[in-house]
C-alpha cells in the first residue's frame, strides 16, 4: 500500500530539473571545517590552510557536521616543545 497516490501532481503541473531550478544562480560552495591540536604554530598553519581552501572556492564553516571536507591539523614534536 502506497501512502502517495500515483498522481501526486496535478496533470497540468510542470516539473523542472535541478539545473533548470538553479539556472542563473552561483553553484553552492563546498564547505570545509578545521580542528587544530597543538601549539601556536599549528594555529597559524590552520589559518594558512583555511585561506588556501577559500582561494579554491571553499566556504570555511565552524560546524564540522556541515562540511564536506574536515581537516584535523596536528603535529609531531621532533625536538623540545614550547611550554
C-alpha positions as CSV (number, residue, x, y, z in Angstrom):
1,X,0.0,0.0,0.0
2,X,1.4,3.4,-1.0
3,X,0.9,6.5,1.1
4,X,1.3,8.7,-2.0
5,X,-1.1,8.3,-4.9
6,X,0.3,7.7,-8.4
7,X,-0.9,11.1,-9.4
8,X,0.6,13.3,-6.6
9,X,1.0,16.2,-9.0
10,X,-1.9,17.8,-10.9
11,X,-1.9,16.7,-14.6
12,X,-1.1,20.3,-15.9
13,X,1.8,21.0,-13.5
14,X,5.3,21.4,-14.8
15,X,8.4,19.6,-13.5
16,X,11.9,21.0,-13.6
17,X,15.4,19.5,-13.4
18,X,17.8,20.7,-10.7
19,X,19.9,22.5,-13.4
20,X,16.8,24.4,-14.5
21,X,15.9,25.4,-10.9
22,X,19.5,26.6,-10.3
23,X,19.9,28.5,-13.6
24,X,21.3,31.9,-13.1
25,X,22.5,31.1,-9.5
26,X,26.0,30.6,-8.4
27,X,26.8,27.0,-7.6
28,X,26.9,26.2,-3.9
29,X,30.4,26.3,-2.4
30,X,31.8,23.2,-0.9
31,X,32.3,23.6,2.9
32,X,35.5,22.8,4.9
33,X,35.9,22.8,8.7
34,X,39.1,22.7,10.7
35,X,40.2,21.3,14.1
36,X,43.6,22.2,15.4
37,X,45.6,20.3,18.0
38,X,49.0,21.6,19.2
39,X,50.9,24.8,19.6
40,X,50.6,28.3,18.3
41,X,52.4,27.3,15.1
42,X,49.6,24.8,14.4
43,X,47.0,27.6,14.9
44,X,48.9,29.8,12.4
45,X,49.2,26.9,9.9
46,X,45.5,26.3,10.2
47,X,44.9,29.9,9.2
48,X,47.1,29.5,6.2
49,X,45.3,26.3,5.2
50,X,41.9,28.0,5.6
51,X,42.9,30.8,3.3
52,X,44.1,28.3,0.8
53,X,40.8,26.5,0.8
54,X,38.9,29.8,0.5
55,X,41.0,30.7,-2.6
56,X,40.0,27.4,-4.1
57,X,36.3,28.3,-3.7
58,X,35.5,26.6,-0.3
59,X,33.5,28.1,2.5
60,X,35.0,27.7,5.9
61,X,32.4,26.6,8.4
62,X,32.7,26.1,12.2
63,X,30.4,23.1,12.3
64,X,32.2,20.0,11.0
65,X,28.9,18.2,10.6
66,X,28.0,20.6,7.8
67,X,31.4,20.3,6.0
68,X,32.2,18.0,3.1
69,X,35.9,18.3,4.0
70,X,37.2,18.1,7.6
71,X,40.9,18.9,8.3
72,X,42.4,17.8,11.6
73,X,45.7,19.7,11.9
74,X,48.2,18.3,14.4
75,X,51.9,17.8,14.7
76,X,54.6,15.5,15.9
77,X,57.1,17.1,18.3
78,X,60.6,16.5,16.8
79,X,62.6,18.5,19.4
80,X,61.8,20.1,22.7
81,X,58.3,21.5,22.7
82,X,57.4,25.1,23.6
83,X,55.9,25.1,27.1
